[in-house]
Amino acid sequence: MQHVNEKNTHYENAAGGQDSPKAVQIEIVLNEAIKQLPEKQRFVFMLRYFEEMNYEKIASITGTTVGGAKANFHQALKKMEEMIKGH
């Protein structure tokens, strides 16, 4: 999860270099949402978002099609959006 922390540090620095309570709360909610994703969707999400891999590379790593990789990523986003709406 090193990349999660790097992205969050970037966000916090952009917000004034402080760990504001709101930034910490957002980090907690996002991490919990990611943890609740099914394994394959979580893996595809991490590769696409944090590693910034293209769908072709993700498909190669996961042994699926490009369409399958795209579907997993978008399903992960949709599930995370629903989980986050409750907070």
N, C-alpha and C positions, 0 to 999 in steps of 0.2 A: 504494500500500500504506500510505498514511498512516493509514487506519482500523485496520489491523492493529496498528500501533505504538501508537495511542491505546488500543485494547483491552488490549494487553499492558502498557502503562504503568499502566492501571487495576488490572490483576491484580497487578503488582509492588508498587504502592502499598498495595494491600490486604494484601500479604504482608509489610509492614514498610518499604516504600519502597526496597528494595534490589533490585539485579539478582542474585538468588541464582543459583548454578549450576543448580539444578533449574528455575527459571523460564526461564533462558536456553535450557536443553536442551528444554524444552517448546515454546518459541517456535520453535526450529530445526526440531523434528520436525513441528509443525503447518504451518509454512511450506513444508517439503518435501512434505508430503502434499497441500497445496493446489496446489502447482506440478505435481504428477503427475496431477491430475484432467484429464479431457478438457475442451477449451475451453468448451463450452456448460455443462457441469456446474460448472466453476470460476466462470464468469460468474454463473450463477444462485446459487451458494453465496455469492459475494461480495455480491451484491445483497441476498440474504435475511439473511445473518448480519451483515455489517459495515454495510450501509446500512439494515438493518432495514425493507426494503420488504415490502409485502404481496404475496401471490401474484398478485393482479389486476394490479398495477403491473408486476411482473416479466414476466407473460404479455404485457402490452402492449409492453414494451421488447424482448422477445425474439421477438415474433411467434408465440407459441405459445398453447396453451390454459392455463387455470389448472391443470388436471390435469397437463399436460405440465410446467409449472413446478414443481409439487409433486413429480412423479416425478424430475425432474432434481436437485432439492435433496436428496431422500431417497436417491437413488443416490449422490450425492456424499458424503453422510454415511456411507453404508454402505462405500464404497470407502476413505474416510479412516479409518474405524474399523479396517478390515482392515490398512491400511498402518501405523497406529500400534501395533497389537497386536504387531508385530515388534520394537518398540523397548523 
